[in-house]
Amino acid sequence: MSLTRADIEKIAELSRLELTETEIPVYVDSLSRILNFVGELEGAPTTDIQPMAHPLPGLAQRLRADEVSEADRRDHYQQNAPSVEAGLYLVPKVIE
């Protein structure tokens, strides 16, 4: 799948990115190559492949204990916030 300049401009608009004239062709090329690679991967035969939890058989991921290791400093961190209520940061509405 090849993207066009218009596609990149629309993506930039939706993600609120400001791209320069020199950046747009670079993104057209880069993102088109990524999408083409994903398209190639979709064509790989995977019907007889079993899902894996780990890429190396017989190994397991070592997990650390889920323990609190730091004190709650929320009040300290929120002292610099312009607006806080009930321990939550209040931010301006951004949905148009």
Secondary structure as the mmCIF struct_conf table of DSSP 4:
data_model
#
loop_
_struct_conf.conf_type_id
_struct_conf.id
_struct_conf.beg_label_comp_id
_struct_conf.beg_label_asym_id
_struct_conf.beg_label_seq_id
_struct_conf.end_label_comp_id
_struct_conf.end_label_asym_id
_struct_conf.end_label_seq_id
HELX_RH_AL_P HELX_RH_AL_P1 ARG A 5 LEU A 14
TURN_TY1_P TURN_TY1_P1 SER A 15 ARG A 16
TURN_TY1_P TURN_TY1_P2 GLU A 21 THR A 22
HELX_RH_AL_P HELX_RH_AL_P2 GLU A 23 GLU A 42
TURN_TY1_P TURN_TY1_P3 GLY A 43 GLY A 43
BEND BEND1 ALA A 44 ALA A 44
TURN_TY1_P TURN_TY1_P4 THR A 47 ASP A 48
HELX_LH_PP_P HELX_LH_PP_P1 ILE A 49 PRO A 51
BEND BEND2 ALA A 53 LEU A 56
TURN_TY1_P TURN_TY1_P5 PRO A 57 GLY A 58
BEND BEND3 GLU A 70 GLU A 70
HELX_RH_AL_P HELX_RH_AL_P3 ARG A 74 GLN A 78
TURN_TY1_P TURN_TY1_P6 GLN A 79 ASN A 80
BEND BEND4 PRO A 82 PRO A 82
STRN STRN1 VAL A 84 GLU A 85
TURN_TY1_P TURN_TY1_P7 ALA A 86 GLY A 87
STRN STRN2 LEU A 88 TYR A 89
#
